[in-house]
């Protein structure tokens, strides 16, 4: 038996959200209210989409640049996040991707039960 045989993979959902920097606080609040235990932000994202090519960081303007926000949680939690983002994307540009993922330290991605 090798050390790799002792590692258990736990299936969860991952959501990746790309929005303008001005929407980051809204998304962060939504993630918290939905029950995620944390998230990762990558700033100054560039890419091509329906609205054409979007440059990364615009000089002196963090609000207009794109951010990528990633979080992991149970399917129920990620569905809450996606439902909360739906109205945002009806009024504002952005995109979200939901995929299956696996984690090793499951306890880091689940809210502790409150007594």
FENSUL-V155427 format. One record per residue. RES is the residue in one letter. NEAR is the number of other ideal C-beta (glycine too) atoms within 10 Angstrom. Layout:
res->RES near->NEAR
res->RES near->NEAR
//
This chain:
res->X near->5
res->X near->6
res->X near->6
res->X near->6
res->X near->6
res->X near->7
res->X near->8
res->X near->9
res->X near->10
res->X near->13
res->X near->11
res->X near->19
res->X near->20
res->X near->17
res->X near->25
res->X near->15
res->X near->26
res->X near->21
res->X near->22
res->X near->16
res->X near->19
res->X near->14
res->X near->22
res->X near->19
res->X near->9
res->X near->14
res->X near->24
res->X near->16
res->X near->11
res->X near->21
res->X near->25
res->X near->13
res->X near->11
res->X near->20
res->X near->16
res->X near->22
res->X near->16
res->X near->12
res->X near->17
res->X near->10
res->X near->14
res->X near->12
res->X near->14
res->X near->14
res->X near->17
res->X near->11
res->X near->12
res->X near->8
res->X near->12
res->X near->6
res->X near->7
res->X near->6
res->X near->8
res->X near->17
res->X near->11
res->X near->11
res->X near->15
res->X near->14
res->X near->5
res->X near->6
res->X near->10
res->X near->14
res->X near->11
res->X near->13
res->X near->20
res->X near->25
res->X near->22
res->X near->17
res->X near->23
res->X near->17
res->X near->26
res->X near->21
res->X near->24
res->X near->16
res->X near->12
res->X near->10
res->X near->22
res->X near->23
res->X near->15
res->X near->18
res->X near->24
res->X near->17
res->X near->11
res->X near->16
res->X near->23
res->X near->9
res->X near->9
res->X near->17
res->X near->15
res->X near->7
res->X near->7
res->X near->13
res->X near->15
res->X near->17
res->X near->15
res->X near->18
res->X near->11
res->X near->15
res->X near->9
res->X near->9
res->X near->15
res->X near->12
res->X near->16
res->X near->9
res->X near->8
res->X near->13
res->X near->9
res->X near->10
res->X near->20
res->X near->17
res->X near->11
res->X near->7
res->X near->5
res->X near->4
res->X near->3
//
